[in-house]
């Protein structure tokens, strides 16, 4: 029977095996670099937020009006710079997604083989990473098209009220329909992305196949008859992720935000990354020996505890 709870202990044991048996700082920084590459483009950096002219009174309002007047007087220049900035951000985003796709397989390979390497996995995972990148790029374009379609549907439904310059039934219906469709799109895309990370990528790694073929295997061989098991897996994973998120927030606060520095955060929170990567692999192993990516004899009892500092270092 497929269990969502049994793999937790095994994932914890394998995390201790990878990171603490024995502990090497160089190993952490190398493996953390792979985790950093895997997470590129997945987070949103914090900004100053708020209104930059807030609290400045009439002087701030005058500055805003001056900038607005300058922008209207140089509209062609502003539009050109805006388009260039958009394409620059698009290129950067695509590049980060490409590196991230390769980095996720690098991190998977290191966790699976209990190694900390960069150059080897970078070369060996090139084909799988590129295939994942192409799929994600095309999928992103599809999602963008679906988003534009949802906005068009909402606009068409609300057009009668918009043309009449009123906020009535049609406008409310347009907002509600567009909002519901948007929620369905976001949840569906988020779930698919998580399934690809948790299970499709390991299938690709095991069979040396592309995303579409791995998705077909997941849909036809793993999911039938195990929907409840996968549902429990993601419910428990969400609860564990919530706890890990609270832990990370506390750690960031206690370190005066030093733990939030991009690469350093990947090193500091490496146990969290290794655990969640191991958890899905341990869950997948329940479907048969062919999906056994981690050593079969790794159990909490077989993994020694982390090394204890010797007496001269205990007081430092």
C-alpha positions as CSV (number, residue, x, y, z in Angstrom):
1,X,0.0,0.0,0.0
2,X,1.3,3.4,-1.0
3,X,2.0,5.6,2.1
4,X,2.7,9.3,2.4
5,X,4.1,9.1,5.9
6,X,6.6,6.2,5.7
7,X,8.9,7.9,3.2
8,X,9.3,10.9,5.6
9,X,11.6,8.9,8.0
10,X,13.6,7.5,5.1
11,X,14.0,11.0,3.6
12,X,15.2,12.3,6.9
13,X,17.6,9.4,7.2
14,X,19.0,10.0,3.7
15,X,19.3,13.8,4.3
16,X,21.4,13.0,7.4
17,X,23.5,10.6,5.3
18,X,24.1,13.1,2.5
19,X,24.9,16.1,4.7
20,X,26.2,14.9,8.0
21,X,27.9,11.5,7.5
22,X,30.4,13.0,7.6
23,X,30.0,16.8,7.6
24,X,32.2,18.7,5.2
25,X,31.8,22.5,4.7
26,X,33.1,22.2,1.2
27,X,30.6,19.6,0.3
28,X,27.8,21.8,1.6
29,X,28.9,24.8,-0.5
30,X,29.2,22.6,-3.6
31,X,25.8,20.9,-3.1
32,X,24.3,24.3,-2.1
33,X,25.5,25.7,-5.4
34,X,23.6,23.0,-7.3
35,X,20.5,23.8,-5.2
36,X,21.0,27.5,-5.9
37,X,21.0,26.8,-9.7
38,X,17.9,24.6,-9.3
39,X,16.0,27.4,-7.6
40,X,17.0,30.2,-10.0
41,X,14.0,32.2,-11.2
42,X,11.6,30.4,-8.8
43,X,11.5,33.1,-6.2
44,X,10.6,36.8,-6.2
45,X,13.1,39.1,-4.6
46,X,11.7,41.6,-2.0
47,X,11.5,45.2,-2.9
48,X,11.1,48.5,-1.2
49,X,7.4,48.5,-1.9
50,X,5.0,51.3,-1.2
51,X,4.6,54.6,-2.9
52,X,8.0,56.3,-3.5
53,X,6.3,59.7,-3.2
54,X,4.4,58.9,-0.1
55,X,5.0,61.2,2.8
56,X,6.6,63.9,0.7
57,X,3.6,66.1,0.5
58,X,3.3,68.7,-2.2
59,X,7.0,68.4,-3.2
60,X,6.5,64.7,-4.0
61,X,3.3,65.4,-6.0
62,X,5.1,68.2,-7.9
63,X,8.0,65.8,-8.7
64,X,5.5,63.2,-9.9
65,X,3.7,65.7,-12.1
66,X,7.1,66.8,-13.5
67,X,8.1,63.2,-14.4
68,X,4.7,62.6,-15.9
69,X,5.0,65.7,-18.1
70,X,8.5,64.7,-19.2
71,X,7.3,61.2,-20.1
72,X,4.4,62.6,-22.2
73,X,6.8,65.0,-24.0
74,X,9.2,62.1,-24.8
75,X,6.6,59.4,-25.3
76,X,8.5,57.6,-28.2
77,X,11.6,57.4,-26.1
78,X,9.7,56.1,-23.0
79,X,7.9,53.4,-25.1
80,X,11.2,52.4,-26.8
81,X,13.0,52.1,-23.4
82,X,10.0,50.2,-22.0
83,X,10.0,47.7,-24.9
84,X,13.8,47.2,-24.6
85,X,13.5,46.7,-20.9
86,X,10.7,44.1,-21.4
87,X,12.8,42.1,-23.9
88,X,15.8,42.4,-21.6
89,X,13.9,41.0,-18.7
90,X,12.4,38.3,-21.0
91,X,15.9,37.2,-22.1
92,X,17.1,37.2,-18.5
93,X,14.1,35.1,-17.4
94,X,14.6,32.6,-20.3
95,X,18.3,32.3,-19.4
96,X,17.5,31.7,-15.7
97,X,14.9,29.1,-16.6
98,X,17.5,27.3,-18.8
99,X,20.1,27.2,-16.1
100,X,17.4,26.2,-13.5
101,X,16.3,23.3,-15.7
102,X,19.8,22.0,-15.9
103,X,20.4,22.7,-12.2
104,X,17.4,20.7,-11.1
105,X,18.8,17.6,-12.7
106,X,22.2,18.4,-11.3
107,X,20.8,18.6,-7.8
108,X,18.7,15.4,-8.3
109,X,21.8,13.6,-9.5
110,X,23.9,14.7,-6.5
111,X,21.2,13.7,-4.0
112,X,20.6,10.4,-5.7
113,X,24.3,9.4,-5.8
114,X,25.2,11.1,-2.5
115,X,27.9,13.3,-4.2
116,X,28.7,17.0,-4.4
117,X,29.8,17.8,-8.0
118,X,29.1,20.5,-10.5
119,X,31.0,20.0,-13.7
120,X,30.2,16.3,-14.2
121,X,26.4,16.5,-13.6
122,X,26.3,19.8,-15.6
123,X,27.6,17.9,-18.7
124,X,25.7,14.6,-18.1
125,X,22.3,16.2,-17.5
126,X,22.5,18.5,-20.5
127,X,20.1,16.7,-22.7
128,X,17.5,16.1,-19.9
129,X,17.9,19.7,-18.7
130,X,17.5,21.1,-22.2
131,X,14.4,19.0,-22.8
132,X,12.8,20.2,-19.6
133,X,13.7,23.8,-20.5
134,X,12.0,23.5,-23.9
135,X,8.9,22.0,-22.3
136,X,8.7,24.7,-19.7
137,X,9.3,27.5,-22.2
138,X,6.5,26.2,-24.5
139,X,4.2,25.6,-21.5
140,X,4.9,29.1,-20.3
141,X,3.8,30.5,-23.7
142,X,0.6,28.3,-23.5
143,X,-0.1,29.6,-20.0
144,X,0.4,33.2,-21.3
145,X,-2.1,32.5,-24.1
146,X,-4.6,31.0,-21.7
147,X,-4.2,34.1,-19.4
148,X,-4.9,36.4,-22.3
149,X,-7.9,34.3,-23.3
150,X,-9.3,34.5,-19.7
151,X,-8.9,38.3,-19.8
152,X,-10.6,38.4,-23.2
153,X,-13.5,36.4,-21.9
154,X,-13.9,38.6,-18.9
155,X,-13.8,41.7,-21.1
156,X,-16.4,40.4,-23.5
157,X,-18.8,39.5,-20.7
158,X,-18.3,42.9,-19.0
159,X,-18.3,44.9,-22.3
160,X,-21.9,45.9,-22.2
161,X,-21.5,47.6,-18.8
162,X,-18.1,49.1,-19.8
163,X,-19.7,50.6,-22.9
164,X,-22.5,52.1,-20.9
165,X,-20.0,53.3,-18.3
166,X,-21.7,51.5,-15.4
167,X,-20.9,48.8,-12.9
168,X,-23.8,46.3,-13.1
169,X,-24.5,42.6,-13.5
170,X,-22.4,42.2,-16.7
171,X,-19.3,43.7,-15.1
172,X,-19.7,41.6,-11.9
173,X,-20.2,38.5,-14.0
174,X,-17.1,39.3,-16.1
175,X,-15.0,39.7,-12.9
176,X,-16.3,36.6,-11.3
177,X,-15.9,34.4,-14.4
178,X,-12.4,35.7,-15.1
179,X,-11.4,35.3,-11.4
180,X,-12.6,31.7,-11.2
181,X,-10.9,30.8,-14.4
182,X,-7.7,32.5,-13.2
183,X,-7.7,30.6,-10.0
184,X,-8.2,27.3,-11.9
185,X,-5.3,28.2,-14.2
186,X,-3.0,29.1,-11.3
187,X,-3.8,26.0,-9.2
188,X,-3.6,23.7,-12.2
189,X,-0.3,25.1,-13.4
190,X,1.2,25.1,-9.9
191,X,0.2,21.4,-9.4
192,X,1.5,20.4,-12.8
193,X,4.8,22.1,-12.1
194,X,5.1,20.4,-8.7
195,X,4.3,17.0,-10.2
196,X,7.0,17.5,-12.9
197,X,9.5,18.4,-10.2
198,X,8.6,15.6,-7.8
199,X,8.0,12.7,-10.1
200,X,8.3,13.4,-13.8
201,X,12.0,14.5,-13.5
202,X,12.9,11.3,-11.6
203,X,11.1,9.3,-14.3
204,X,13.1,11.2,-16.9
205,X,16.3,10.5,-15.0
206,X,15.5,6.8,-14.6
207,X,14.4,6.1,-18.2
208,X,16.5,8.7,-19.9
209,X,13.4,10.1,-21.7
210,X,11.8,13.4,-22.4
211,X,9.1,15.3,-20.4
212,X,6.1,14.2,-22.5
213,X,7.1,10.5,-22.4
214,X,7.7,10.7,-18.6
215,X,4.3,12.5,-18.1
216,X,2.6,9.7,-20.0
217,X,4.3,7.1,-17.8
218,X,3.2,9.0,-14.7
219,X,-0.4,9.3,-16.0
220,X,-0.8,5.7,-17.2
221,X,1.3,3.7,-14.8
222,X,1.7,5.5,-11.5
223,X,-1.5,7.6,-11.0
224,X,-4.2,5.0,-11.8
225,X,-5.4,3.5,-8.5
226,X,-3.1,5.7,-6.5
227,X,-4.9,9.1,-6.6
228,X,-5.6,9.0,-2.9
229,X,-1.9,8.2,-2.2
230,X,-0.7,11.2,-4.3
231,X,-3.3,13.4,-2.7
232,X,-2.1,12.5,0.8
233,X,1.5,13.0,-0.4
234,X,0.8,16.6,-1.4
235,X,-1.3,17.4,1.6
236,X,1.5,16.2,3.9
237,X,4.1,17.9,1.7
238,X,2.2,21.2,2.0
239,X,2.1,20.8,5.8
240,X,5.8,20.1,5.9
241,X,6.5,23.0,3.5
242,X,4.6,25.3,5.8
243,X,6.7,24.2,8.8
244,X,9.9,24.6,6.8
245,X,8.8,28.0,5.7
246,X,8.2,29.1,9.3
247,X,11.7,27.7,10.2
248,X,13.3,29.6,7.3
249,X,11.6,32.8,8.2
250,X,12.8,32.5,11.8
251,X,16.3,31.7,10.7
252,X,16.4,34.7,8.4
253,X,15.2,37.0,11.2
254,X,17.8,35.5,13.7
255,X,20.6,36.1,11.2
256,X,19.6,39.6,10.4
257,X,18.6,38.6,6.9
258,X,22.1,37.2,6.1
259,X,20.4,33.8,5.5
260,X,18.3,35.4,2.8
261,X,21.3,36.2,0.5
262,X,20.6,34.1,-2.6
263,X,23.5,31.6,-2.7
264,X,24.1,31.7,1.0
265,X,20.4,30.8,1.6
266,X,20.8,27.7,-0.6
267,X,23.7,26.6,1.6
268,X,22.1,27.4,5.0
269,X,18.8,25.8,4.1
270,X,20.4,22.9,2.3
271,X,18.8,20.3,4.6
272,X,15.4,21.5,3.6
273,X,16.1,21.2,-0.1
274,X,17.7,17.8,0.3
275,X,14.8,16.5,2.4
276,X,12.1,17.5,-0.1
277,X,14.1,16.2,-3.0
278,X,14.6,12.9,-1.1
279,X,11.0,12.7,0.1
280,X,9.5,12.5,-3.4
281,X,12.2,9.9,-4.4
282,X,11.4,7.8,-1.3
283,X,7.6,8.0,-2.1
284,X,8.3,7.0,-5.7
285,X,10.3,4.0,-4.6
286,X,7.1,2.4,-3.2
287,X,6.0,1.7,-6.8
288,X,8.6,-1.0,-7.4
289,X,12.3,-1.7,-7.7
290,X,12.6,0.0,-11.0
291,X,11.8,3.3,-9.3
292,X,14.4,2.7,-6.5
293,X,16.7,5.7,-7.0
294,X,18.1,5.7,-3.4
295,X,19.8,2.8,-1.7
296,X,17.1,0.3,-0.5
297,X,18.9,-0.3,2.8
298,X,18.7,3.3,4.0
299,X,16.5,3.5,7.1
300,X,16.6,5.7,10.2
301,X,18.2,2.9,12.2
302,X,21.0,2.3,9.6
303,X,22.1,5.9,9.4
304,X,24.5,7.0,12.2
305,X,23.8,10.3,13.9
306,X,25.7,13.4,13.0
307,X,29.3,13.5,14.3
308,X,29.7,15.0,17.8
309,X,32.5,17.6,18.2
310,X,35.4,16.4,20.3
311,X,35.9,17.7,23.8
312,X,38.4,20.5,23.0
313,X,36.0,22.0,20.5
314,X,32.9,21.5,22.7
315,X,33.4,24.8,24.5
316,X,34.0,26.9,21.4
